[in-house]
């Protein structure tokens, strides 16, 4: 049995930032189911939204965030994260991260990008590989910390709580069971401060911009442990994922539209101006629905993102990663429009927390995309997510250090018991169920919803969950089986949340209730097993 003062599950910007902050206070374990750099953060292209120029202001950033969130943002949380952002950005710079700059009147200043929903240029970036640079910077710094142990190829199975062990004391988190993927053994790790930083759940959908690791593990574990889950109906679909039969999950950054890229339909028309006065730079929920409508109306398979009016030199210098990737698939974006479609991108709901990352289960924190702090509301403003990860990780480290429990020494934790189980005999069962979940979520719980589709999804998911539960208890756990179990849980939470919100707001659009109902709307769709 391993024992740590802090256990962080996930190695993206939020998890690594937290681990670095608390390393001076005691031993830290960072658990990640692949390599340390296999995270959603590393895939983030656009950058970090933060007020850094004299032309911008905190009030404008707050206003843009609230407007994008369609009435569901917690304004106090928004103000906290926006105003504390610059200091956290300076800390990244102190670690050696250099954001792009430009020459202006003989001096250097930050080269700020603009994305949908922003009234000013405020997105700090490193070309179009911002997340990758942040991830590498944080991992490099983590490697210098003797108090931090990075456990790669380890997957968290379930949280250990006082309630699960049958204790009548206040329920709290006591540890976690973790699968060592190389040995196949499940280890017991003890800590009275567990931080979930596992990212989102994009792989619950057939088409997504997310990497394969995004299977909703943190939300599913927190749900099984009894923590409250909020606003899971709000899944953001990024409007522009590369449409190509050989391209898997490749995002075309919103920054391309921020630099003047225009969305055109199959007739070459700038169709977005018919849907919103902001045109191609409208917020993501509006753009994704508009593209969906254009595709359905015309029968085309995609729309096109056109930045050919910019010079080839500008395109290659500003978007080197996107340019080279498109070129690999036979598309020269400096000379031809890029075929794009919407794809599942970001989970705006999640484990309900305060602005310090504290969940409703004592001893358990959640930070980053896995959490629902109230920042994003019904629709996330572009590039606010990395900012949230930095700020809430810092606040969680400051509050979490001061609150610890004596239960760590008092309550013995049982070792994992596999019982009389066997190795998985037919992986095809897992792969078939995985594929079915993703297809039904795409077909029934996508950009535009109806009660009939949601009810069909709910009924099938209940059957799938029964099948998966039986499979889980009869066979040895594996990464594939655990991810399937988590996907099914999160899919059901999304559907249940969507069915309970009988209005259209932000990312949740339903034909049966096409209007926002401001008088009787739910501020939060909260689900709890308690």
C-alpha positions as CSV (number, residue, x, y, z in Angstrom):
1,X,0.0,0.0,0.0
2,X,1.3,3.4,-1.0
3,X,0.8,6.5,1.1
4,X,0.9,10.1,-0.1
5,X,-0.1,13.5,1.3
6,X,-1.6,14.4,-2.1
7,X,-2.8,12.2,-5.0
8,X,-3.4,13.9,-8.3
9,X,-5.2,11.9,-11.0
10,X,-4.4,13.4,-14.4
11,X,-1.3,15.1,-15.8
12,X,-2.7,18.1,-17.8
13,X,-2.3,21.8,-17.0
14,X,-4.5,21.7,-13.9
15,X,-3.1,18.5,-12.3
16,X,0.6,19.4,-12.9
17,X,0.1,23.0,-11.7
18,X,-1.5,21.7,-8.5
19,X,1.3,19.1,-8.0
20,X,4.0,21.7,-8.4
21,X,2.3,24.0,-5.9
22,X,2.0,21.4,-3.1
23,X,5.3,19.5,-3.6
24,X,6.9,21.6,-0.8
25,X,4.2,20.4,1.6
26,X,4.6,16.6,1.3
27,X,4.8,13.6,-1.0
28,X,2.7,13.8,-4.1
29,X,1.7,11.1,-6.6
30,X,0.6,12.1,-10.1
31,X,-1.3,9.2,-11.6
32,X,-1.8,9.1,-15.4
33,X,-3.2,6.3,-17.5
34,X,-0.8,6.9,-20.4
35,X,2.4,8.9,-20.6
36,X,2.6,12.2,-18.8
37,X,2.1,14.2,-22.0
38,X,-1.0,12.3,-23.1
39,X,-3.5,14.9,-22.1
40,X,-6.2,17.2,-23.5
41,X,-3.9,20.1,-22.6
42,X,-1.2,18.9,-25.0
43,X,-3.8,19.0,-27.8
44,X,-4.9,22.6,-27.1
45,X,-4.0,24.8,-30.1
46,X,-5.5,28.2,-29.5
47,X,-4.1,29.5,-26.3
48,X,-5.0,31.1,-23.0
49,X,-7.5,33.9,-22.7
50,X,-6.1,36.5,-20.3
51,X,-6.2,40.3,-20.0
52,X,-2.7,41.6,-20.7
53,X,-3.1,44.6,-23.0
54,X,-4.1,48.3,-22.3
55,X,-6.9,48.0,-24.9
56,X,-8.5,45.2,-22.9
57,X,-10.0,45.1,-19.4
58,X,-11.2,42.6,-16.8
59,X,-14.8,44.0,-17.2
60,X,-14.7,43.2,-20.9
61,X,-13.4,39.7,-20.4
62,X,-16.1,39.1,-17.7
63,X,-18.8,40.4,-20.0
64,X,-17.7,38.2,-22.9
65,X,-17.6,35.2,-20.6
66,X,-21.1,35.9,-19.2
67,X,-22.6,36.5,-22.6
68,X,-21.2,33.2,-24.0
69,X,-22.4,31.3,-20.9
70,X,-26.1,32.2,-21.7
71,X,-27.1,33.2,-18.2
72,X,-25.7,30.2,-16.4
73,X,-22.2,31.5,-15.4
74,X,-21.5,32.2,-11.7
75,X,-20.4,35.8,-12.0
76,X,-18.4,35.8,-8.8
77,X,-16.4,32.8,-10.1
78,X,-15.9,34.4,-13.5
79,X,-14.5,37.6,-11.8
80,X,-12.2,35.6,-9.6
81,X,-10.7,33.5,-12.4
82,X,-10.4,36.5,-14.9
83,X,-8.8,38.8,-12.4
84,X,-6.4,36.2,-11.0
85,X,-5.3,35.1,-14.4
86,X,-2.4,37.5,-15.1
87,X,-0.5,36.4,-12.0
88,X,-0.8,32.8,-13.0
89,X,0.4,33.6,-16.5
90,X,3.4,35.3,-15.0
91,X,4.2,32.1,-13.1
92,X,4.1,30.1,-16.4
93,X,6.5,32.6,-17.9
94,X,8.8,32.2,-14.8
95,X,9.0,28.5,-15.6
96,X,10.3,29.3,-19.0
97,X,7.3,29.4,-21.3
98,X,7.6,32.1,-23.9
99,X,4.4,33.2,-25.6
100,X,4.6,34.6,-29.1
101,X,5.5,38.3,-29.5
102,X,5.5,40.8,-32.4
103,X,7.4,43.9,-33.2
104,X,5.4,47.1,-32.8
105,X,7.0,50.6,-33.2
106,X,10.4,49.3,-32.4
107,X,9.5,47.3,-29.3
108,X,8.3,43.8,-28.6
109,X,4.8,43.0,-27.2
110,X,2.7,39.9,-26.9
111,X,1.1,38.7,-30.1
112,X,-2.5,38.3,-28.9
113,X,-5.0,36.3,-30.9
114,X,-8.8,36.7,-31.1
115,X,-11.4,34.0,-31.1
116,X,-15.2,33.6,-31.2
117,X,-17.1,35.5,-28.6
118,X,-14.1,37.8,-27.6
119,X,-14.5,41.5,-28.0
120,X,-10.8,42.1,-27.8
121,X,-7.6,40.4,-28.7
122,X,-6.6,38.6,-25.5
123,X,-5.5,35.0,-26.4
124,X,-1.8,34.3,-25.6
125,X,-0.4,31.6,-27.7
126,X,2.7,29.8,-28.9
127,X,2.0,29.6,-32.6
128,X,-0.7,26.9,-32.8
129,X,0.8,24.5,-30.4
130,X,0.2,26.3,-27.1
131,X,-1.0,23.4,-25.1
132,X,2.0,21.2,-26.1
133,X,4.4,23.9,-25.0
134,X,2.6,24.3,-21.7
135,X,2.6,20.6,-21.1
136,X,6.3,20.2,-21.8
137,X,7.1,23.1,-19.6
138,X,5.2,21.8,-16.6
139,X,6.5,18.2,-17.1
140,X,10.1,19.5,-17.2
141,X,9.6,21.4,-14.0
142,X,7.8,18.3,-12.4
143,X,10.9,16.2,-13.2
144,X,12.9,18.5,-10.9
145,X,10.7,17.9,-7.9
146,X,12.0,15.1,-5.7
147,X,8.7,15.1,-3.7
148,X,6.6,14.2,-6.7
149,X,6.3,10.7,-8.2
150,X,4.8,10.5,-11.7
151,X,3.0,7.1,-12.0
152,X,2.6,6.6,-15.8
153,X,0.5,3.8,-17.2
154,X,-1.6,3.6,-14.0
155,X,-5.3,4.0,-14.3
156,X,-7.5,4.9,-11.3
157,X,-10.3,2.4,-10.8
158,X,-12.4,3.8,-8.0
159,X,-12.2,6.1,-5.1
160,X,-12.2,4.7,-1.5
161,X,-14.6,6.5,0.8
162,X,-15.7,6.1,4.4
163,X,-19.2,5.3,3.3
164,X,-18.1,2.5,1.0
165,X,-16.2,1.0,4.0
166,X,-19.3,1.1,6.1
167,X,-18.2,3.7,8.6
168,X,-20.9,5.8,10.3
169,X,-18.6,8.9,10.5
170,X,-18.8,11.8,8.0
171,X,-18.3,10.4,4.5
172,X,-15.0,11.5,3.0
173,X,-12.4,10.4,0.5
174,X,-9.7,8.1,1.9
175,X,-7.8,6.8,-1.1
176,X,-8.0,5.3,-4.5
177,X,-7.6,1.9,-6.2
178,X,-5.2,2.1,-9.1
179,X,-4.5,-0.4,-11.9
180,X,-0.9,-0.9,-12.8
181,X,-1.3,-1.5,-16.5
182,X,2.0,-3.3,-16.9
183,X,1.5,-5.9,-14.1
184,X,-2.3,-6.1,-14.2
185,X,-2.3,-5.6,-10.4
186,X,-4.7,-3.2,-8.6
187,X,-2.9,-1.2,-5.9
188,X,-4.3,0.6,-2.9
189,X,-3.1,4.2,-2.6
190,X,-3.9,6.1,0.6
191,X,-4.4,9.8,0.8
192,X,-6.9,12.1,2.5
193,X,-6.5,14.7,-0.3
194,X,-7.4,13.3,-3.8
195,X,-7.4,15.7,-6.7
196,X,-9.3,14.7,-9.9
197,X,-7.8,16.4,-13.0
198,X,-8.7,13.8,-15.6
199,X,-10.1,16.1,-18.3
200,X,-13.2,15.6,-20.3
201,X,-15.3,13.0,-22.0
202,X,-15.1,13.7,-25.7
203,X,-14.7,10.0,-26.6
204,X,-18.2,9.4,-25.5
205,X,-19.1,10.8,-29.0
206,X,-18.3,9.1,-32.4
207,X,-16.6,12.3,-33.7
208,X,-14.4,14.4,-31.3
209,X,-11.4,16.6,-31.3
210,X,-10.2,14.9,-28.1
211,X,-7.4,12.4,-27.7
212,X,-8.3,8.8,-26.9
213,X,-7.7,9.4,-23.1
214,X,-10.8,11.6,-22.8
215,X,-13.2,8.9,-21.5
216,X,-14.8,10.8,-18.6
217,X,-13.0,8.8,-15.9
218,X,-13.1,11.5,-13.2
219,X,-16.8,12.3,-13.5
220,X,-17.7,8.6,-13.5
221,X,-15.5,7.9,-10.4
222,X,-16.8,10.9,-8.5
223,X,-20.4,9.9,-9.4
224,X,-19.9,6.4,-8.0
225,X,-18.3,7.8,-4.9
226,X,-21.4,10.0,-4.2
227,X,-20.2,13.5,-5.3
228,X,-22.6,15.8,-7.0
229,X,-22.4,16.2,-10.8
230,X,-23.7,19.4,-12.5
231,X,-24.7,20.6,-16.0
232,X,-23.6,17.6,-18.0
233,X,-26.1,18.4,-20.8
234,X,-23.7,21.2,-21.9
235,X,-21.2,19.5,-24.2
236,X,-19.5,21.9,-26.5
237,X,-19.1,20.9,-30.1
238,X,-16.2,22.6,-31.8
239,X,-17.4,23.9,-35.2
240,X,-14.2,23.1,-37.1
241,X,-12.8,19.6,-37.0
242,X,-10.9,18.6,-40.2
243,X,-13.1,16.5,-42.5
244,X,-11.0,13.9,-44.1
245,X,-11.4,10.1,-44.2
246,X,-7.8,9.5,-42.9
247,X,-7.7,12.4,-40.4
248,X,-8.5,11.4,-36.9
249,X,-9.8,14.0,-34.4
250,X,-7.7,16.9,-35.8
251,X,-8.9,20.3,-34.7
252,X,-8.7,23.4,-36.9
253,X,-8.2,26.1,-34.2
254,X,-10.7,28.8,-33.7
255,X,-7.7,31.1,-34.1
256,X,-7.9,30.6,-37.9
257,X,-11.3,32.4,-37.8
258,X,-9.8,34.9,-35.4
259,X,-7.2,35.8,-38.0
260,X,-9.9,36.3,-40.7
261,X,-10.9,32.8,-41.8
262,X,-14.4,32.6,-43.3
263,X,-16.8,29.7,-43.1
264,X,-18.4,28.9,-46.5
265,X,-21.0,26.4,-47.6
266,X,-20.7,24.1,-50.6
267,X,-21.7,26.9,-52.9
268,X,-18.9,29.2,-51.6
269,X,-21.3,31.4,-49.7
270,X,-20.3,33.2,-46.4
271,X,-23.3,31.6,-44.7
272,X,-22.6,32.6,-41.1
273,X,-23.7,36.3,-41.6
274,X,-27.2,34.9,-42.0
275,X,-27.2,33.4,-38.5
276,X,-25.3,35.9,-36.4
277,X,-24.1,39.5,-36.9
278,X,-20.6,38.4,-35.7
279,X,-20.4,36.0,-38.7
280,X,-17.7,33.4,-38.4
281,X,-16.6,34.7,-35.1
282,X,-19.9,34.1,-33.3
283,X,-19.7,31.9,-30.1
284,X,-19.2,28.2,-30.7
285,X,-22.7,27.0,-29.9
286,X,-24.1,29.3,-32.6
287,X,-21.5,28.4,-35.2
288,X,-21.9,24.7,-34.6
289,X,-25.7,24.8,-34.9
290,X,-25.4,26.9,-38.1
291,X,-23.0,24.4,-39.7
292,X,-25.3,21.6,-38.7
293,X,-28.2,23.4,-40.3
294,X,-26.2,24.1,-43.5
295,X,-25.1,20.5,-43.8
296,X,-28.6,19.1,-43.3
297,X,-30.2,21.7,-45.6
298,X,-27.8,21.1,-48.5
299,X,-27.1,17.4,-48.0
300,X,-23.3,18.2,-48.1
301,X,-20.9,16.3,-46.0
302,X,-19.1,19.3,-44.7
303,X,-18.6,23.1,-44.9
304,X,-15.3,24.9,-45.7
305,X,-13.0,27.3,-43.7
306,X,-11.4,29.7,-46.1
307,X,-8.3,31.8,-45.2
308,X,-6.8,32.0,-48.7
309,X,-7.1,35.8,-48.8
310,X,-4.2,35.9,-46.3
311,X,-0.7,35.6,-47.6
312,X,0.9,32.1,-47.7
313,X,3.7,33.4,-45.6
314,X,1.3,34.6,-42.9
315,X,-0.6,31.3,-42.9
316,X,2.6,29.1,-42.6
317,X,4.1,31.3,-39.9
318,X,1.0,31.7,-37.7
319,X,-0.4,28.1,-38.1
320,X,2.6,25.9,-38.8
321,X,1.2,22.8,-37.1
322,X,-2.2,23.1,-38.8
323,X,-0.6,24.0,-42.2
324,X,1.7,20.9,-42.1
325,X,-1.1,18.6,-41.0
326,X,-3.5,19.7,-43.7
327,X,-0.7,19.5,-46.3
328,X,-0.1,15.9,-45.2
329,X,-3.7,15.2,-46.2
330,X,-3.4,16.9,-49.5
331,X,-4.8,20.3,-48.5
332,X,-2.8,23.5,-48.9
333,X,-4.8,25.9,-46.6
334,X,-3.0,28.9,-48.1
335,X,-4.5,28.1,-51.5
336,X,-7.7,26.1,-50.8
337,X,-10.5,26.1,-48.2
338,X,-10.3,23.5,-45.5
339,X,-13.2,21.0,-45.3
340,X,-14.6,21.0,-41.7
341,X,-17.4,19.6,-39.6
342,X,-18.4,20.0,-35.9
343,X,-17.1,17.5,-33.4
344,X,-17.5,17.0,-29.6
345,X,-14.9,19.2,-28.0
346,X,-15.4,20.2,-24.4
347,X,-17.4,19.2,-21.3
348,X,-18.8,22.4,-19.7
349,X,-20.4,20.6,-16.8
350,X,-18.8,18.1,-14.5
351,X,-18.1,17.4,-10.9
352,X,-19.7,20.3,-8.9
353,X,-17.1,22.3,-7.1
354,X,-16.5,25.8,-5.7
355,X,-13.8,28.1,-7.1
356,X,-11.2,26.3,-4.9
357,X,-11.9,23.0,-6.5
358,X,-13.6,21.5,-3.5
359,X,-16.4,18.9,-4.3
360,X,-19.4,17.9,-2.2
361,X,-17.3,14.9,-0.9
362,X,-14.8,16.0,1.8
363,X,-11.2,15.2,0.8
364,X,-12.0,15.2,-2.9
365,X,-11.1,18.0,-5.2
366,X,-11.7,18.4,-8.9
367,X,-9.9,20.9,-11.2
368,X,-9.8,21.6,-14.9
369,X,-12.3,20.3,-17.4
370,X,-13.5,17.5,-15.1
371,X,-15.0,20.1,-12.8
372,X,-18.0,22.4,-13.0
373,X,-17.0,25.6,-11.2
374,X,-19.6,27.9,-12.7
375,X,-17.1,29.6,-15.1
376,X,-18.4,28.3,-18.3
377,X,-22.2,28.2,-17.8
378,X,-24.1,26.9,-20.7
379,X,-21.3,27.5,-23.2
380,X,-17.5,28.0,-22.7
381,X,-15.9,31.1,-24.1
382,X,-13.0,30.1,-26.3
383,X,-9.6,29.7,-24.5
384,X,-11.0,30.2,-21.0
385,X,-10.3,26.5,-20.1
386,X,-6.5,26.7,-19.7
387,X,-7.0,29.8,-17.7
388,X,-9.4,28.1,-15.4
389,X,-7.1,25.1,-14.9
390,X,-4.3,27.4,-13.8
391,X,-6.3,29.6,-11.4
392,X,-8.3,26.8,-9.7
393,X,-5.3,24.6,-9.3
394,X,-3.6,27.5,-7.5
395,X,-6.6,28.1,-5.3
396,X,-7.1,24.4,-4.6
397,X,-3.4,24.1,-3.5
398,X,-3.8,27.1,-1.1
399,X,-7.0,25.8,0.5
400,X,-6.2,22.1,0.3
401,X,-2.9,22.4,2.2
402,X,-4.7,23.8,5.2
403,X,-7.5,21.2,5.4
404,X,-6.5,17.7,6.2
405,X,-8.1,14.8,8.1
406,X,-6.9,12.7,10.9
407,X,-8.9,9.8,9.5
408,X,-5.9,8.7,7.4
409,X,-4.3,7.1,10.5
410,X,-7.6,5.8,12.0
411,X,-9.3,3.9,9.2
412,X,-7.6,0.8,7.7
413,X,-8.1,0.5,4.0
414,X,-8.8,-2.9,2.5
415,X,-6.6,-4.2,-0.3
416,X,-8.3,-4.8,-3.7
417,X,-10.0,-8.2,-4.1
418,X,-10.5,-9.5,-7.5
419,X,-12.4,-12.6,-6.3
420,X,-13.0,-15.5,-8.6
421,X,-12.7,-13.7,-12.0
422,X,-11.0,-14.7,-15.2
423,X,-9.2,-12.9,-18.0
424,X,-11.3,-11.2,-20.6
425,X,-12.1,-13.8,-23.2
426,X,-13.7,-11.7,-25.9
427,X,-12.5,-8.2,-26.4
428,X,-15.0,-7.8,-29.2
429,X,-17.7,-7.4,-26.6
430,X,-16.0,-4.4,-25.2
431,X,-15.3,-2.8,-28.6
432,X,-18.8,-3.4,-29.8
433,X,-20.3,-1.7,-26.7
434,X,-17.9,1.1,-26.9
435,X,-18.8,1.7,-30.6
436,X,-22.5,1.5,-29.9
437,X,-22.3,4.1,-27.1
438,X,-20.4,6.5,-29.3
439,X,-22.8,6.1,-32.2
440,X,-26.0,6.5,-30.2
441,X,-24.6,9.6,-28.5
442,X,-23.7,11.1,-31.8
443,X,-27.1,10.2,-33.4
444,X,-29.4,10.9,-30.5
445,X,-27.6,13.4,-28.1
446,X,-25.8,15.7,-30.5
447,X,-25.9,19.3,-31.5
448,X,-29.7,19.3,-32.0
449,X,-31.8,17.1,-29.7
450,X,-35.4,15.9,-29.2
451,X,-37.1,14.2,-26.3
452,X,-37.8,11.2,-28.4
453,X,-34.1,10.8,-29.3
454,X,-33.0,11.3,-25.7
455,X,-35.5,8.7,-24.4
456,X,-34.2,6.2,-27.0
457,X,-30.6,6.9,-25.9
458,X,-31.6,6.5,-22.2
459,X,-33.3,3.2,-22.7
460,X,-30.4,1.7,-24.7
461,X,-27.8,3.0,-22.2
462,X,-29.6,1.4,-19.3
463,X,-29.3,-2.0,-21.1
464,X,-25.7,-1.4,-22.0
465,X,-24.9,-0.4,-18.4
466,X,-26.4,-3.7,-17.2
467,X,-24.3,-5.7,-19.7
468,X,-21.1,-3.8,-18.8
469,X,-21.8,-4.2,-15.0
470,X,-22.1,-8.0,-15.5
471,X,-18.9,-8.0,-17.6
472,X,-17.1,-5.9,-15.0
473,X,-17.8,-8.3,-12.1
474,X,-16.9,-11.4,-14.0
475,X,-13.6,-10.5,-15.5
476,X,-10.3,-9.0,-14.5
477,X,-10.2,-5.2,-14.8
478,X,-8.3,-3.8,-17.8
479,X,-7.9,-0.3,-19.2
480,X,-10.4,-1.1,-22.0
481,X,-13.0,-2.4,-19.6
482,X,-12.6,0.5,-17.1
483,X,-12.9,3.1,-19.9
484,X,-16.0,1.4,-21.3
485,X,-17.6,1.4,-17.8
486,X,-16.8,5.1,-17.4
487,X,-18.1,6.0,-20.9
488,X,-21.4,4.3,-20.2
489,X,-21.8,6.1,-16.9
490,X,-21.0,9.5,-18.3
491,X,-23.2,9.0,-21.4
492,X,-26.1,8.2,-19.0
493,X,-25.4,11.4,-17.0
494,X,-25.4,13.5,-20.1
495,X,-28.7,12.1,-21.3
496,X,-30.4,12.3,-17.8
497,X,-29.3,16.0,-17.6
498,X,-30.5,16.8,-21.1
499,X,-33.9,15.2,-20.4
500,X,-34.3,17.3,-17.3
501,X,-33.6,20.7,-19.0
502,X,-36.8,21.5,-20.8
503,X,-35.6,24.6,-22.6
504,X,-32.9,25.5,-25.2
505,X,-29.9,27.3,-23.7
506,X,-26.3,27.6,-24.8
507,X,-25.0,24.2,-25.9
508,X,-28.3,22.4,-25.1
509,X,-30.7,22.9,-28.1
510,X,-33.8,20.8,-28.3
511,X,-36.5,21.1,-31.0
512,X,-39.2,20.2,-28.4
513,X,-38.3,23.3,-26.3
514,X,-36.7,25.8,-28.7
515,X,-36.8,28.9,-26.4
516,X,-35.0,29.9,-23.3
517,X,-37.3,29.9,-20.3
518,X,-35.8,32.6,-18.1
519,X,-38.6,32.5,-15.5
520,X,-38.5,28.8,-14.6
521,X,-35.0,27.7,-15.9
522,X,-32.7,25.6,-13.7
523,X,-29.5,27.3,-12.9
524,X,-27.8,24.0,-12.5
525,X,-28.8,20.5,-13.4
526,X,-27.5,18.7,-10.4
527,X,-27.4,14.9,-10.2
528,X,-26.5,13.0,-7.1
529,X,-26.6,9.4,-5.9
530,X,-26.9,10.5,-2.3
